Structure formats: C-alpha cells, structure tokens
Amino acid sequence: QYKDLRDRIVRVVGTDNMSETTAAMSDAGERLSDLFITQTILNASFGFFVGCVLLIIGVPNAPLWGVLTFVMRFVPYIGSYLSAIPPILLATAVEPGWGMAIATLALFAIGEPVMGQVVEPFVLGKRAGLSPFAMVLAASFWTLLWGPIGLVLAAPLTLVVVVIGRYIPSLEFVTVLLGD
C-alpha cells in the first residue's frame, strides 16, 4: 500500500511541498530497500562461509548450521552467537577431544566480530548512504533509547533521519554528520 501511504503523507505535509515530499519518500524507500537487500546478501554470505568452514572442520550437518546462522543474523549482534550454540555442542559431543569444539568456537568468536563490526558497518553504510561511524553510533543510541527493539531498528531509523535531513534545510546538519 505504498501509494496509499504516500498520498496520506502528502496530505499531512500539504500540497505546497508535494514534490519534495514524494522525492524524500522515494529516496527513503530506495535506500531502505538497498539496506535490506545488502543485509540479506551479507547474512547469506556469512551463513555460507560458516557452513563451508564447519564442513571442513567436520561438524555434522554443516549446511544446516550455515542456514541457521544466515537466519539468526537478522537478530542484530546476538543472533550469530545464538546460532553458534548448537554446532559447538554437537562438535563437543561428536569428537572425544576438544579440537572440533574449539575450532567451531573460534569460527564464531572471530568471524562474527569481523563481520558485524568491520564488514557490515562499512558495506551497509556505503550502500545505504550512511557513514560507518553513523552505523555504530546509531546502534548504540537507539539501543540505549529503546533497548533490543532500538537495536533492530537502528539502521532503518537512522537512514530515515538522514533522508529527512536532506530535504529539510534546518536538519541538514544531521545529513552532514551521519551521511556518507
């Protein structure tokens, strides 16, 4: 119901600003779409990577754990760690020594911070038009403000604020500070 929502917002803002309002909504829609598509691609890539490494390590059902990691990465910051629990427990149960369990733990303990704190802010920020610093700052701010819900909504909310700053001159400083 994109057109219905657009028409309602234009009526609220007024017909004097119709072209700017529709341009802002189109810009926000495109950026949010890019953000979500890129996040899906990054999560799928990390899930594929985890599945391949677990297969090399020898953990049973490695593709399943890769798919679980892909799905759980949509829960920001903790989803990947939650998806690590079953393969670590399975690796501990399958091998008499600790080698497989430690390798599985290392995969998630090293891979997730690199992906979540280095790759994701850089790639998602570039794709959505936010600086990597803004991505990290947004996660901190919105989590502090609204807790776990704020963490999930941090990137989309910040993106909308940056788009609003592009179209409202008095809020242009937000775009300068947080935009790319």
VMD Tcl script that builds the backbone (N, CA, C; Angstrom):
set m [mol new atoms 540]
animate dup $m
set s [atomselect $m all]
$s set {name element resname resid chain x y z} {
  {N N GLN 1 A 0.817 -1.190 0.000}
  {CA C GLN 1 A 0.000 0.000 0.000}
  {C C GLN 1 A 0.858 1.249 0.000}
  {N N TYR 2 A 1.915 1.191 -0.779}
  {CA C TYR 2 A 2.865 2.301 -0.842}
  {C C TYR 2 A 2.195 3.585 -1.320}
  {N N LYS 3 A 1.380 3.505 -2.360}
  {CA C LYS 3 A 0.758 4.698 -2.927}
  {C C LYS 3 A -0.237 5.316 -1.962}
  {N N ASP 4 A -0.980 4.479 -1.256}
  {CA C ASP 4 A -1.929 4.991 -0.266}
  {C C ASP 4 A -1.186 5.722 0.855}
  {N N LEU 5 A -0.113 5.127 1.342}
  {CA C LEU 5 A 0.680 5.760 2.397}
  {C C LEU 5 A 1.292 7.070 1.903}
  {N N ARG 6 A 1.807 7.051 0.674}
  {CA C ARG 6 A 2.386 8.266 0.098}
  {C C ARG 6 A 1.342 9.372 0.028}
  {N N ASP 7 A 0.140 9.041 -0.441}
  {CA C ASP 7 A -0.924 10.041 -0.555}
  {C C ASP 7 A -1.310 10.607 0.806}
  {N N ARG 8 A -1.336 9.779 1.810}
  {CA C ARG 8 A -1.681 10.246 3.160}
  {C C ARG 8 A -0.614 11.200 3.699}
  {N N ILE 9 A 0.647 10.850 3.493}
  {CA C ILE 9 A 1.727 11.712 3.981}
  {C C ILE 9 A 1.730 13.041 3.239}
  {N N VAL 10 A 1.477 13.007 1.947}
  {CA C VAL 10 A 1.401 14.257 1.176}
  {C C VAL 10 A 0.258 15.123 1.696}
  {N N ARG 11 A -0.868 14.517 2.031}
  {CA C ARG 11 A -1.988 15.291 2.580}
  {C C ARG 11 A -1.637 15.898 3.922}
  {N N VAL 12 A -0.888 15.173 4.751}
  {CA C VAL 12 A -0.488 15.706 6.062}
  {C C VAL 12 A 0.496 16.856 5.897}
  {N N VAL 13 A 1.478 16.686 5.034}
  {CA C VAL 13 A 2.507 17.706 4.832}
  {C C VAL 13 A 1.934 18.902 4.088}
  {N N GLY 14 A 1.022 18.653 3.189}
  {CA C GLY 14 A 0.413 19.726 2.407}
  {C C GLY 14 A 0.837 19.641 0.953}
  {N N THR 15 A 0.021 20.214 0.104}
  {CA C THR 15 A 0.306 20.149 -1.322}
  {C C THR 15 A 1.373 21.138 -1.749}
  {N N ASP 16 A 1.717 22.088 -0.886}
  {CA C ASP 16 A 2.770 23.046 -1.226}
  {C C ASP 16 A 4.120 22.361 -1.373}
  {N N ASN 17 A 4.339 21.315 -0.616}
  {CA C ASN 17 A 5.623 20.605 -0.614}
  {C C ASN 17 A 5.502 19.225 -1.258}
  {N N MET 18 A 4.572 19.053 -2.164}
  {CA C MET 18 A 4.305 17.725 -2.704}
  {C C MET 18 A 5.511 17.133 -3.428}
  {N N SER 19 A 6.195 17.895 -4.237}
  {CA C SER 19 A 7.323 17.338 -4.986}
  {C C SER 19 A 8.468 16.956 -4.048}
  {N N GLU 20 A 8.744 17.787 -3.050}
  {CA C GLU 20 A 9.808 17.450 -2.091}
  {C C GLU 20 A 9.422 16.249 -1.239}
  {N N THR 21 A 8.165 16.176 -0.852}
  {CA C THR 21 A 7.710 15.055 -0.027}
  {C C THR 21 A 7.807 13.745 -0.789}
  {N N THR 22 A 7.337 13.724 -2.028}
  {CA C THR 22 A 7.420 12.481 -2.805}
  {C C THR 22 A 8.870 12.120 -3.123}
  {N N ALA 23 A 9.714 13.136 -3.358}
  {CA C ALA 23 A 11.132 12.850 -3.604}
  {C C ALA 23 A 11.781 12.256 -2.359}
  {N N ALA 24 A 11.465 12.807 -1.194}
  {CA C ALA 24 A 12.023 12.291 0.060}
  {C C ALA 24 A 11.550 10.862 0.321}
  {N N MET 25 A 10.273 10.597 0.073}
  {CA C MET 25 A 9.759 9.245 0.296}
  {C C MET 25 A 10.388 8.248 -0.673}
  {N N SER 26 A 10.558 8.665 -1.923}
  {CA C SER 26 A 11.191 7.772 -2.898}
  {C C SER 26 A 12.644 7.499 -2.511}
  {N N ASP 27 A 13.342 8.540 -2.077}
  {CA C ASP 27 A 14.734 8.392 -1.648}
  {C C ASP 27 A 14.832 7.451 -0.458}
  {N N ALA 28 A 13.967 7.662 0.533}
  {CA C ALA 28 A 13.987 6.794 1.715}
  {C C ALA 28 A 13.640 5.355 1.338}
  {N N GLY 29 A 12.665 5.163 0.479}
  {CA C GLY 29 A 12.282 3.820 0.055}
  {C C GLY 29 A 13.400 3.094 -0.661}
  {N N GLU 30 A 14.075 3.800 -1.561}
  {CA C GLU 30 A 15.184 3.187 -2.290}
  {C C GLU 30 A 16.331 2.837 -1.352}
  {N N ARG 31 A 16.657 3.738 -0.440}
  {CA C ARG 31 A 17.761 3.476 0.486}
  {C C ARG 31 A 17.439 2.331 1.434}
  {N N LEU 32 A 16.207 2.294 1.944}
  {CA C LEU 32 A 15.823 1.195 2.825}
  {C C LEU 32 A 15.836 -0.131 2.080}
  {N N SER 33 A 15.365 -0.126 0.853}
  {CA C SER 33 A 15.390 -1.341 0.051}
  {C C SER 33 A 16.827 -1.817 -0.163}
  {N N ASP 34 A 17.714 -0.902 -0.518}
  {CA C ASP 34 A 19.130 -1.252 -0.686}
  {C C ASP 34 A 19.724 -1.792 0.604}
  {N N LEU 35 A 19.360 -1.162 1.729}
  {CA C LEU 35 A 19.871 -1.598 3.027}
  {C C LEU 35 A 19.449 -3.039 3.317}
  {N N PHE 36 A 18.175 -3.347 3.127}
  {CA C PHE 36 A 17.673 -4.684 3.450}
  {C C PHE 36 A 18.203 -5.743 2.487}
  {N N ILE 37 A 18.317 -5.408 1.222}
  {CA C ILE 37 A 18.862 -6.360 0.253}
  {C C ILE 37 A 20.327 -6.644 0.550}
  {N N THR 38 A 21.078 -5.606 0.843}
  {CA C THR 38 A 22.500 -5.782 1.156}
  {C C THR 38 A 22.673 -6.578 2.442}
  {N N GLN 39 A 21.830 -6.308 3.437}
  {CA C GLN 39 A 21.911 -7.065 4.685}
  {C C GLN 39 A 21.613 -8.542 4.443}
  {N N THR 40 A 20.653 -8.832 3.602}
  {CA C THR 40 A 20.333 -10.222 3.271}
  {C C THR 40 A 21.513 -10.895 2.571}
  {N N ILE 41 A 22.146 -10.188 1.637}
  {CA C ILE 41 A 23.295 -10.749 0.923}
  {C C ILE 41 A 24.457 -10.997 1.884}
  {N N LEU 42 A 24.722 -10.049 2.786}
  {CA C LEU 42 A 25.802 -10.229 3.761}
  {C C LEU 42 A 25.512 -11.397 4.696}
  {N N ASN 43 A 24.275 -11.503 5.167}
  {CA C ASN 43 A 23.914 -12.607 6.058}
  {C C ASN 43 A 24.030 -13.955 5.348}
  {N N ALA 44 A 23.583 -13.999 4.093}
  {CA C ALA 44 A 23.694 -15.249 3.324}
  {C C ALA 44 A 25.159 -15.603 3.093}
  {N N SER 45 A 25.989 -14.611 2.822}
  {CA C SER 45 A 27.423 -14.864 2.621}
  {C C SER 45 A 28.068 -15.409 3.887}
  {N N PHE 46 A 27.732 -14.812 5.020}
  {CA C PHE 46 A 28.305 -15.289 6.278}
  {C C PHE 46 A 27.798 -16.693 6.603}
  {N N GLY 47 A 26.511 -16.945 6.361}
  {CA C GLY 47 A 25.964 -18.287 6.582}
  {C C GLY 47 A 26.636 -19.327 5.698}
  {N N PHE 48 A 26.877 -18.976 4.439}
  {CA C PHE 48 A 27.571 -19.874 3.519}
  {C C PHE 48 A 29.002 -20.122 4.007}
  {N N PHE 49 A 29.673 -19.073 4.431}
  {CA C PHE 49 A 31.031 -19.193 4.960}
  {C C PHE 49 A 31.061 -20.115 6.178}
  {N N VAL 50 A 30.138 -19.914 7.097}
  {CA C VAL 50 A 30.070 -20.749 8.306}
  {C C VAL 50 A 29.808 -22.201 7.915}
  {N N GLY 51 A 28.873 -22.430 7.013}
  {CA C GLY 51 A 28.580 -23.793 6.574}
  {C C GLY 51 A 29.790 -24.471 5.961}
  {N N CYS 52 A 30.537 -23.738 5.119}
  {CA C CYS 52 A 31.735 -24.313 4.484}
  {C C CYS 52 A 32.823 -24.621 5.504}
  {N N VAL 53 A 33.065 -23.695 6.426}
  {CA C VAL 53 A 34.111 -23.919 7.430}
  {C C VAL 53 A 33.726 -25.067 8.361}
  {N N LEU 54 A 32.462 -25.133 8.754}
  {CA C LEU 54 A 32.026 -26.255 9.602}
  {C C LEU 54 A 32.143 -27.582 8.861}
  {N N LEU 55 A 31.918 -27.574 7.564}
  {CA C LEU 55 A 32.093 -28.783 6.758}
  {C C LEU 55 A 33.559 -29.203 6.754}
  {N N ILE 56 A 34.458 -28.231 6.616}
  {CA C ILE 56 A 35.900 -28.517 6.644}
  {C C ILE 56 A 36.320 -29.026 8.015}
  {N N ILE 57 A 35.773 -28.413 9.065}
  {CA C ILE 57 A 36.108 -28.837 10.436}
  {C C ILE 57 A 35.603 -30.256 10.690}
  {N N GLY 58 A 34.466 -30.591 10.072}
  {CA C GLY 58 A 33.913 -31.932 10.238}
  {C C GLY 58 A 32.685 -31.999 11.129}
  {N N VAL 59 A 32.067 -30.861 11.384}
  {CA C VAL 59 A 30.863 -30.848 12.213}
  {C C VAL 59 A 29.704 -31.424 11.394}
  {N N PRO 60 A 28.968 -32.377 11.950}
  {CA C PRO 60 A 27.837 -32.950 11.218}
  {C C PRO 60 A 26.771 -31.897 10.892}
  {N N ASN 61 A 26.105 -32.090 9.770}
  {CA C ASN 61 A 25.031 -31.205 9.310}
  {C C ASN 61 A 25.487 -29.758 9.131}
  {N N ALA 62 A 26.679 -29.568 8.613}
  {CA C ALA 62 A 27.243 -28.225 8.448}
  {C C ALA 62 A 26.346 -27.289 7.631}
  {N N PRO 63 A 25.739 -27.745 6.522}
  {CA C PRO 63 A 24.859 -26.816 5.787}
  {C C PRO 63 A 23.678 -26.312 6.628}
  {N N LEU 64 A 23.158 -27.166 7.483}
  {CA C LEU 64 A 22.062 -26.760 8.360}
  {C C LEU 64 A 22.499 -25.623 9.275}
  {N N TRP 65 A 23.698 -25.736 9.839}
  {CA C TRP 65 A 24.190 -24.694 10.752}
  {C C TRP 65 A 24.506 -23.401 9.994}
  {N N GLY 66 A 24.895 -23.524 8.738}
  {CA C GLY 66 A 25.097 -22.333 7.911}
  {C C GLY 66 A 23.786 -21.609 7.650}
  {N N VAL 67 A 22.737 -22.368 7.350}
  {CA C VAL 67 A 21.413 -21.772 7.127}
  {C C VAL 67 A 20.880 -21.159 8.421}
  {N N LEU 68 A 21.079 -21.844 9.537}
  {CA C LEU 68 A 20.653 -21.299 10.826}
  {C C LEU 68 A 21.377 -19.985 11.124}
  {N N THR 69 A 22.654 -19.930 10.819}
  {CA C THR 69 A 23.421 -18.704 11.029}
  {C C THR 69 A 22.899 -17.584 10.134}
  {N N PHE 70 A 22.610 -17.902 8.881}
  {CA C PHE 70 A 22.032 -16.922 7.958}
  {C C PHE 70 A 20.753 -16.326 8.530}
  {N N VAL 71 A 19.855 -17.164 8.993}
  {CA C VAL 71 A 18.571 -16.702 9.518}
  {C C VAL 71 A 18.756 -15.923 10.819}
  {N N MET 72 A 19.597 -16.426 11.704}
  {CA C MET 72 A 19.769 -15.795 13.016}
  {C C MET 72 A 20.528 -14.468 12.947}
  {N N ARG 73 A 21.268 -14.234 11.871}
  {CA C ARG 73 A 21.985 -12.955 11.759}
  {C C ARG 73 A 21.038 -11.780 11.578}
  {N N PHE 74 A 19.764 -12.051 11.296}
  {CA C PHE 74 A 18.802 -10.960 11.220}
  {C C PHE 74 A 18.469 -10.420 12.605}
  {N N VAL 75 A 18.840 -11.160 13.643}
  {CA C VAL 75 A 18.769 -10.639 15.009}
  {C C VAL 75 A 20.117 -9.983 15.259}
  {N N PRO 76 A 20.165 -8.656 15.294}
  {CA C PRO 76 A 21.468 -7.972 15.328}
  {C C PRO 76 A 22.307 -8.327 16.544}
  {N N TYR 77 A 23.595 -8.458 16.305}
  {CA C TYR 77 A 24.641 -8.585 17.313}
  {C C TYR 77 A 24.631 -9.893 18.096}
  {N N ILE 78 A 23.482 -10.464 18.424}
  {CA C ILE 78 A 23.481 -11.690 19.229}
  {C C ILE 78 A 23.008 -12.912 18.450}
  {N N GLY 79 A 22.360 -12.703 17.321}
  {CA C GLY 79 A 21.795 -13.826 16.565}
  {C C GLY 79 A 22.831 -14.836 16.135}
  {N N SER 80 A 23.963 -14.348 15.667}
  {CA C SER 80 A 25.015 -15.253 15.209}
  {C C SER 80 A 25.584 -16.058 16.373}
  {N N TYR 81 A 25.717 -15.420 17.509}
  {CA C TYR 81 A 26.223 -16.139 18.686}
  {C C TYR 81 A 25.224 -17.189 19.159}
  {N N LEU 82 A 23.943 -16.882 19.072}
  {CA C LEU 82 A 22.935 -17.880 19.433}
  {C C LEU 82 A 22.966 -19.060 18.460}
  {N N SER 83 A 23.226 -18.765 17.194}
  {CA C SER 83 A 23.287 -19.854 16.217}
  {C C SER 83 A 24.554 -20.690 16.382}
  {N N ALA 84 A 25.521 -20.198 17.137}
  {CA C ALA 84 A 26.763 -20.936 17.365}
  {C C ALA 84 A 26.590 -22.043 18.413}
  {N N ILE 85 A 25.613 -21.909 19.261}
  {CA C ILE 85 A 25.456 -22.857 20.377}
  {C C ILE 85 A 25.240 -24.298 19.898}
  {N N PRO 86 A 24.274 -24.566 19.000}
  {CA C PRO 86 A 24.084 -25.968 18.586}
  {C C PRO 86 A 25.311 -26.608 17.930}
  {N N PRO 87 A 26.007 -25.954 16.980}
  {CA C PRO 87 A 27.166 -26.636 16.398}
  {C C PRO 87 A 28.313 -26.832 17.392}
  {N N ILE 88 A 28.457 -25.909 18.328}
  {CA C ILE 88 A 29.514 -26.085 19.341}
  {C C ILE 88 A 29.182 -27.276 20.232}
  {N N LEU 89 A 27.938 -27.378 20.663}
  {CA C LEU 89 A 27.533 -28.516 21.492}
  {C C LEU 89 A 27.658 -29.830 20.711}
  {N N LEU 90 A 27.267 -29.804 19.437}
  {CA C LEU 90 A 27.383 -31.004 18.608}
  {C C LEU 90 A 28.842 -31.394 18.408}
  {N N ALA 91 A 29.695 -30.421 18.170}
  {CA C ALA 91 A 31.125 -30.701 17.992}
  {C C ALA 91 A 31.716 -31.288 19.272}
  {N N THR 92 A 31.264 -30.802 20.396}
  {CA C THR 92 A 31.738 -31.337 21.673}
  {C C THR 92 A 31.299 -32.785 21.855}
  {N N ALA 93 A 30.077 -33.090 21.424}
  {CA C ALA 93 A 29.544 -34.447 21.590}
  {C C ALA 93 A 30.135 -35.432 20.592}
  {N N VAL 94 A 30.489 -34.976 19.398}
  {CA C VAL 94 A 30.923 -35.874 18.332}
  {C C VAL 94 A 32.365 -36.312 18.495}
  {N N GLU 95 A 33.229 -35.387 18.841}
  {CA C GLU 95 A 34.661 -35.707 18.913}
  {C C GLU 95 A 35.080 -35.887 20.368}
  {N N PRO 96 A 35.874 -36.943 20.654}
  {CA C PRO 96 A 36.307 -37.171 22.036}
  {C C PRO 96 A 37.225 -36.059 22.563}
  {N N GLY 97 A 38.005 -35.440 21.689}
  {CA C GLY 97 A 38.873 -34.348 22.123}
  {C C GLY 97 A 38.149 -33.017 22.019}
  {N N TRP 98 A 38.898 -31.953 22.270}
  {CA C TRP 98 A 38.319 -30.618 22.239}
  {C C TRP 98 A 38.600 -29.871 20.936}
  {N N GLY 99 A 39.315 -30.473 20.013}
  {CA C GLY 99 A 39.746 -29.776 18.805}
  {C C GLY 99 A 38.607 -29.236 17.964}
  {N N MET 100 A 37.606 -30.068 17.675}
  {CA C MET 100 A 36.492 -29.647 16.838}
  {C C MET 100 A 35.661 -28.557 17.531}
  {N N ALA 101 A 35.435 -28.717 18.825}
  {CA C ALA 101 A 34.647 -27.726 19.568}
  {C C ALA 101 A 35.370 -26.384 19.628}
  {N N ILE 102 A 36.691 -26.412 19.848}
  {CA C ILE 102 A 37.463 -25.163 19.915}
  {C C ILE 102 A 37.509 -24.487 18.543}
  {N N ALA 103 A 37.664 -25.274 17.490}
  {CA C ALA 103 A 37.676 -24.705 16.138}
  {C C ALA 103 A 36.319 -24.086 15.796}
  {N N THR 104 A 35.249 -24.732 16.193}
  {CA C THR 104 A 33.908 -24.202 15.950}
  {C C THR 104 A 33.683 -22.921 16.746}
  {N N LEU 105 A 34.102 -22.933 17.991}
  {CA C LEU 105 A 34.002 -21.733 18.829}
  {C C LEU 105 A 34.828 -20.591 18.236}
  {N N ALA 106 A 36.018 -20.890 17.772}
  {CA C ALA 106 A 36.892 -19.867 17.180}
  {C C ALA 106 A 36.268 -19.281 15.919}
  {N N LEU 107 A 35.613 -20.128 15.121}
  {CA C LEU 107 A 34.953 -19.645 13.914}
  {C C LEU 107 A 33.960 -18.528 14.240}
  {N N PHE 108 A 33.126 -18.757 15.214}
  {CA C PHE 108 A 32.126 -17.750 15.574}
  {C C PHE 108 A 32.728 -16.604 16.373}
  {N N ALA 109 A 33.684 -16.902 17.250}
  {CA C ALA 109 A 34.288 -15.860 18.088}
  {C C ALA 109 A 35.116 -14.878 17.274}
  {N N ILE 110 A 35.656 -15.316 16.143}
  {CA C ILE 110 A 36.453 -14.423 15.284}
  {C C ILE 110 A 35.604 -13.912 14.122}
  {N N GLY 111 A 34.834 -14.789 13.505}
  {CA C GLY 111 A 34.074 -14.429 12.312}
  {C C GLY 111 A 32.984 -13.398 12.551}
  {N N GLU 112 A 32.220 -13.557 13.606}
  {CA C GLU 112 A 31.117 -12.627 13.867}
  {C C GLU 112 A 31.601 -11.211 14.184}
  {N N PRO 113 A 32.589 -11.017 15.052}
  {CA C PRO 113 A 33.044 -9.626 15.267}
  {C C PRO 113 A 33.611 -8.981 14.005}
  {N N VAL 114 A 34.336 -9.740 13.211}
  {CA C VAL 114 A 34.867 -9.175 11.970}
  {C C VAL 114 A 33.715 -8.788 11.044}
  {N N MET 115 A 32.752 -9.679 10.901}
  {CA C MET 115 A 31.615 -9.400 10.025}
  {C C MET 115 A 30.744 -8.275 10.593}
  {N N GLY 116 A 30.408 -8.354 11.860}
  {CA C GLY 116 A 29.473 -7.409 12.460}
  {C C GLY 116 A 30.040 -6.037 12.763}
  {N N GLN 117 A 31.342 -5.965 13.059}
  {CA C GLN 117 A 31.918 -4.687 13.474}
  {C C GLN 117 A 32.797 -4.032 12.417}
  {N N VAL 118 A 33.192 -4.785 11.398}
  {CA C VAL 118 A 34.058 -4.218 10.360}
  {C C VAL 118 A 33.350 -4.226 9.008}
  {N N VAL 119 A 32.991 -5.401 8.532}
  {CA C VAL 119 A 32.439 -5.541 7.181}
  {C C VAL 119 A 31.049 -4.911 7.088}
  {N N GLU 120 A 30.160 -5.278 8.003}
  {CA C GLU 120 A 28.779 -4.818 7.926}
  {C C GLU 120 A 28.637 -3.296 7.997}
  {N N PRO 121 A 29.212 -2.613 9.003}
  {CA C PRO 121 A 29.057 -1.153 9.014}
  {C C PRO 121 A 29.608 -0.487 7.755}
  {N N PHE 122 A 30.722 -1.002 7.246}
  {CA C PHE 122 A 31.307 -0.402 6.053}
  {C C PHE 122 A 30.421 -0.627 4.830}
  {N N VAL 123 A 30.030 -1.876 4.590}
  {CA C VAL 123 A 29.258 -2.200 3.390}
  {C C VAL 123 A 27.835 -1.655 3.485}
  {N N LEU 124 A 27.170 -1.884 4.612}
  {CA C LEU 124 A 25.799 -1.396 4.757}
  {C C LEU 124 A 25.756 0.124 4.738}
  {N N GLY 125 A 26.705 0.748 5.407}
  {CA C GLY 125 A 26.748 2.201 5.431}
  {C C GLY 125 A 26.932 2.785 4.050}
  {N N LYS 126 A 27.870 2.230 3.288}
  {CA C LYS 126 A 28.103 2.703 1.919}
  {C C LYS 126 A 26.852 2.523 1.068}
  {N N ARG 127 A 26.242 1.372 1.181}
  {CA C ARG 127 A 25.088 1.045 0.346}
  {C C ARG 127 A 23.883 1.913 0.691}
  {N N ALA 128 A 23.707 2.220 1.975}
  {CA C ALA 128 A 22.541 2.987 2.407}
  {C C ALA 128 A 22.798 4.487 2.451}
  {N N GLY 129 A 24.045 4.900 2.296}
  {CA C GLY 129 A 24.353 6.322 2.342}
  {C C GLY 129 A 24.644 6.824 3.741}
  {N N LEU 130 A 25.067 5.934 4.631}
  {CA C LEU 130 A 25.439 6.314 5.992}
  {C C LEU 130 A 26.927 6.051 6.180}
  {N N SER 131 A 27.559 6.854 7.012}
  {CA C SER 131 A 28.964 6.599 7.302}
  {C C SER 131 A 29.071 5.393 8.226}
  {N N PRO 132 A 30.191 4.642 8.174}
  {CA C PRO 132 A 30.346 3.505 9.084}
  {C C PRO 132 A 30.261 3.932 10.550}
  {N N PHE 133 A 30.791 5.115 10.857}
  {CA C PHE 133 A 30.691 5.644 12.214}
  {C C PHE 133 A 29.228 5.839 12.606}
  {N N ALA 134 A 28.418 6.322 11.662}
  {CA C ALA 134 A 26.996 6.533 11.931}
  {C C ALA 134 A 26.293 5.218 12.230}
  {N N MET 135 A 26.689 4.153 11.550}
  {CA C MET 135 A 26.065 2.850 11.795}
  {C C MET 135 A 26.319 2.379 13.227}
  {N N VAL 136 A 27.560 2.527 13.680}
  {CA C VAL 136 A 27.901 2.103 15.044}
  {C C VAL 136 A 27.238 3.031 16.063}
  {N N LEU 137 A 27.279 4.331 15.801}
  {CA C LEU 137 A 26.657 5.310 16.694}
  {C C LEU 137 A 25.150 5.083 16.771}
  {N N ALA 138 A 24.534 4.802 15.634}
  {CA C ALA 138 A 23.093 4.567 15.605}
  {C C ALA 138 A 22.717 3.348 16.439}
  {N N ALA 139 A 23.482 2.288 16.314}
  {CA C ALA 139 A 23.189 1.081 17.102}
  {C C ALA 139 A 23.272 1.386 18.590}
  {N N SER 140 A 24.269 2.133 18.984}
  {CA C SER 140 A 24.422 2.483 20.401}
  {C C SER 140 A 23.281 3.382 20.881}
  {N N PHE 141 A 22.988 4.422 20.109}
  {CA C PHE 141 A 21.969 5.387 20.514}
  {C C PHE 141 A 20.587 4.758 20.608}
  {N N TRP 142 A 20.159 4.070 19.548}
  {CA C TRP 142 A 18.808 3.518 19.542}
  {C C TRP 142 A 18.654 2.375 20.543}
  {N N THR 143 A 19.729 1.641 20.809}
  {CA C THR 143 A 19.667 0.593 21.834}
  {C C THR 143 A 19.521 1.212 23.211}
  {N N LEU 144 A 20.248 2.273 23.456}
  {CA C LEU 144 A 20.141 2.976 24.733}
  {C C LEU 144 A 18.738 3.540 24.918}
  {N N LEU 145 A 18.163 4.040 23.839}
  {CA C LEU 145 A 16.859 4.664 23.899}
  {C C LEU 145 A 15.728 3.653 24.037}
  {N N TRP 146 A 15.745 2.582 23.213}
  {CA C TRP 146 A 14.631 1.651 23.170}
  {C C TRP 146 A 14.996 0.205 23.453}
  {N N GLY 147 A 16.215 -0.074 23.835}
  {CA C GLY 147 A 16.620 -1.438 24.141}
  {C C GLY 147 A 16.737 -2.301 22.895}
  {N N PRO 148 A 16.389 -3.586 23.002}
  {CA C PRO 148 A 16.553 -4.507 21.874}
  {C C PRO 148 A 15.775 -4.100 20.620}
  {N N ILE 149 A 14.603 -3.507 20.795}
  {CA C ILE 149 A 13.826 -3.054 19.634}
  {C C ILE 149 A 14.586 -1.941 18.916}
  {N N GLY 150 A 15.202 -1.053 19.667}
  {CA C GLY 150 A 16.013 0.003 19.068}
  {C C GLY 150 A 17.195 -0.548 18.304}
  {N N LEU 151 A 17.769 -1.627 18.808}
  {CA C LEU 151 A 18.895 -2.263 18.123}
  {C C LEU 151 A 18.469 -2.817 16.767}
  {N N VAL 152 A 17.306 -3.424 16.720}
  {CA C VAL 152 A 16.802 -3.974 15.460}
  {C C VAL 152 A 16.479 -2.851 14.465}
  {N N LEU 153 A 15.965 -1.742 14.972}
  {CA C LEU 153 A 15.529 -0.647 14.104}
  {C C LEU 153 A 16.581 0.439 13.902}
  {N N ALA 154 A 17.767 0.279 14.442}
  {CA C ALA 154 A 18.781 1.343 14.425}
  {C C ALA 154 A 19.118 1.827 13.022}
  {N N ALA 155 A 19.483 0.947 12.136}
  {CA C ALA 155 A 19.885 1.366 10.784}
  {C C ALA 155 A 18.723 1.983 10.005}
  {N N PRO 156 A 17.539 1.355 9.974}
  {CA C PRO 156 A 16.442 1.989 9.233}
  {C C PRO 156 A 16.033 3.353 9.800}
  {N N LEU 157 A 15.975 3.480 11.125}
  {CA C LEU 157 A 15.600 4.762 11.724}
  {C C LEU 157 A 16.622 5.849 11.399}
  {N N THR 158 A 17.889 5.520 11.513}
  {CA C THR 158 A 18.930 6.492 11.216}
  {C C THR 158 A 18.905 6.880 9.749}
  {N N LEU 159 A 18.653 5.923 8.902}
  {CA C LEU 159 A 18.564 6.196 7.469}
  {C C LEU 159 A 17.428 7.172 7.178}
  {N N VAL 160 A 16.292 6.983 7.804}
  {CA C VAL 160 A 15.157 7.881 7.601}
  {C C VAL 160 A 15.491 9.280 8.121}
  {N N VAL 161 A 16.175 9.374 9.259}
  {CA C VAL 161 A 16.564 10.675 9.802}
  {C C VAL 161 A 17.516 11.393 8.847}
  {N N VAL 162 A 18.451 10.659 8.268}
  {CA C VAL 162 A 19.389 11.261 7.309}
  {C C VAL 162 A 18.649 11.745 6.067}
  {N N VAL 163 A 17.698 10.974 5.580}
  {CA C VAL 163 A 16.921 11.390 4.400}
  {C C VAL 163 A 16.102 12.636 4.728}
  {N N ILE 164 A 15.498 12.672 5.905}
  {CA C ILE 164 A 14.750 13.867 6.307}
  {C C ILE 164 A 15.679 15.077 6.348}
  {N N GLY 165 A 16.901 14.892 6.833}
  {CA C GLY 165 A 17.875 15.982 6.877}
  {C C GLY 165 A 18.251 16.497 5.501}
  {N N ARG 166 A 18.162 15.653 4.503}
  {CA C ARG 166 A 18.464 16.096 3.127}
  {C C ARG 166 A 17.392 17.014 2.571}
  {N N TYR 167 A 16.163 16.878 3.050}
  {CA C TYR 167 A 15.050 17.621 2.477}
  {C C TYR 167 A 14.527 18.745 3.369}
  {N N ILE 168 A 14.958 18.806 4.602}
  {CA C ILE 168 A 14.567 19.901 5.498}
  {C C ILE 168 A 15.831 20.684 5.827}
  {N N PRO 169 A 15.949 21.903 5.331}
  {CA C PRO 169 A 17.188 22.673 5.488}
  {C C PRO 169 A 17.657 22.835 6.934}
  {N N SER 170 A 16.733 22.979 7.867}
  {CA C SER 170 A 17.153 23.173 9.262}
  {C C SER 170 A 17.735 21.898 9.876}
  {N N LEU 171 A 17.533 20.747 9.252}
  {CA C LEU 171 A 18.087 19.477 9.740}
  {C C LEU 171 A 19.220 18.973 8.876}
  {N N GLU 172 A 19.755 19.826 8.028}
  {CA C GLU 172 A 20.820 19.414 7.111}
  {C C GLU 172 A 22.070 18.954 7.853}
  {N N PHE 173 A 22.297 19.486 9.058}
  {CA C PHE 173 A 23.470 19.086 9.835}
  {C C PHE 173 A 23.456 17.580 10.139}
  {N N VAL 174 A 22.281 16.969 10.256}
  {CA C VAL 174 A 22.185 15.535 10.504}
  {C C VAL 174 A 22.748 14.761 9.319}
  {N N THR 175 A 22.415 15.192 8.127}
  {CA C THR 175 A 22.921 14.533 6.923}
  {C C THR 175 A 24.431 14.703 6.829}
  {N N VAL 176 A 24.914 15.876 7.188}
  {CA C VAL 176 A 26.357 16.118 7.133}
  {C C VAL 176 A 27.084 15.237 8.153}
  {N N LEU 177 A 26.539 15.099 9.351}
  {CA C LEU 177 A 27.195 14.313 10.404}
  {C C LEU 177 A 27.110 12.813 10.162}
  {N N LEU 178 A 25.972 12.327 9.710}
  {CA C LEU 178 A 25.749 10.883 9.636}
  {C C LEU 178 A 25.795 10.310 8.224}
  {N N GLY 179 A 25.605 11.140 7.217}
  {CA C GLY 179 A 25.569 10.655 5.846}
  {C C GLY 179 A 26.972 10.354 5.322}
  {N N ASP 180 A 27.004 9.704 4.165}
  {CA C ASP 180 A 28.289 9.406 3.559}
  {C C ASP 180 A 28.748 10.591 2.739}
}
mol reanalyze $m
mol bondsrecalc $m
mol representation Tube
mol addrep $m
